[in-house]
Amino acid sequence: MSKQEDANLILKLYDLRREAVMRDARNWFFTFNPTGVQDFIDVMMGEHSGHYRMVVSYWDMAASMVNQGAIDEELRG
């Protein structure tokens, strides 16, 4: 991939982070402090299931791109 394509990919990731629902999900996620498995079960069955899945899947996707070399090492900053 060219540096321009890498930069465009990074910008798309930033755009996803700025999306309103993602911001709400991230704000909720930072307050989530599980103390056991039941806390995860309650979240997955409750109103914040979408928030949890959105944040976790975003970071999984971003980390996978870095780990698999989809973004040039010099641009990972």
N, C-alpha and C positions, 0 to 999 in steps of 0.2 A: 504494500500500500504506500502511496506517496505521502509526503508530509502534509500536503494539503488535505488529502483524504483523512489522515489521522486527526488533523485539526478540526475538520468538519464533524468527525465522530465525537470528539471531546465536546464541541459546542452543542451537539445534539443531547449528550448526557447532561450538560448544564441546563439546557432547556427543559428537560424532563424534571430536573430538580426544582425548577422555578414554578412548575405547574401548581395551581392553587390546591388541588386535592392532595398532591404529593407533599406540599408544605404542611397542610393540616395533619397528614399521616405522620410525617417526620416529627412534628411538634408533639403529637400524642406518644409516639414511640420513645421519645426521650424521657417521658414520665413513666413509662412501663418498667417496673422493677419487680420481675417475677422472683418468687422465693421457692417455687417448686413446680412440679409438672402440672399440678392442678391449675396454676395461674395461666399456663399456656393453653390448656384445654378450655378454660373459661373464655380466654380471648378468642380462640378459634371458633367458639360457639356463640360469641356475643357480637355486640355492635361494632367492635373494633377489629374484627377479623380482616376486613378489607385493608384497614390501615396497616396492620401487622404484615400481611402478605405483600402489600405494595412496597413497603420500605425494605423488607428482607429480599424480595426478588430484584429490586433495583440494585441494591448493593451486590447481590450475587452476580447479576449481569455485568456490572461495572468491573468487579474484581476478576471475573472470567475473561473479559476483554484484555485486561492488563496481564493476567497470568498466561494467556495463550498467545501473547505478542501481537494482538490486533491493533495495539497502539504502540508506536515507536517508543523505545525506552527513553530517548532524549526528551520526549514530550510528556512523559508521565509526571514530571515535576513534583 
